[in-house]
Amino acid sequence: MTPEEFHHFDNFHTISESYMKDLRLKSLSWILDCYDDGTIRRRTIVNLIPEIQLIELLAEMEELEKYEECSKIKKILDTIYYRSEAEHKKLIMSKKRQKEIIELLENTIITEHKKKSGGNKELIEKLTKKLEEVKKKKLDK
């Protein structure tokens, strides 16, 4: 590497650092949307973006008085890092998982109806209520 190439490489490094910070800020909303849709796992986000980096970024954005960015960062911290995954799964379900659950519930209800004397009526009622809840969540999205 020549000194001239090194000089240009060094300048690129400083440019890319600020560029990467801007890119990261812009991608935070997208990451949260993907998490809510169930297309990205909490573990993946936590492994790629350590919590301490987000906290440092939040402090830096507060100093720069970029409050919209602060709210994005805070929402990600609250949703992904401070809420248990079980709570999130109760609130959000991926479309693929919804389809699977609907199919399984419908198949189980049909199987119960085919049994002698119409199957277990209590089980059919519970499964029907659960099926309606899952379908309602699907329509709410």
Stockholm file with secondary structure:
# STOCKHOLM 1.0

chainA/1-141         MTPEEFHHFDNFHTISESYMKDLRLKSLSWILDCYDDGTIRRRTIVNLIPEIQLIELLAEMEELEKYEECSKIKKILDTIYYRSEAEHKKLIMSKKRQKEIIELLENTIITEHKKKSGGNKELIEKLTKKLEEVKKKKLDK
#=GR chainA/1-141 SS CCHHHHHHHHHHHHHHHHHHHHHHHHHHHHHHHHHHHTSSCHHHHHHHSCHHHHHHHHHHHHHTTCHHHHHHHHHHIIIIISSCHHHHHHHCCCHHHHHHHHHHHHHHHHHHHHSGGGSCHHHHHHHHHHHHHHHHHHHHC
#=GC SS_cons         CCHHHHHHHHHHHHHHHHHHHHHHHHHHHHHHHHHHHTSSCHHHHHHHSCHHHHHHHHHHHHHTTCHHHHHHHHHHIIIIISSCHHHHHHHCCCHHHHHHHHHHHHHHHHHHHHSGGGSCHHHHHHHHHHHHHHHHHHHHC
//
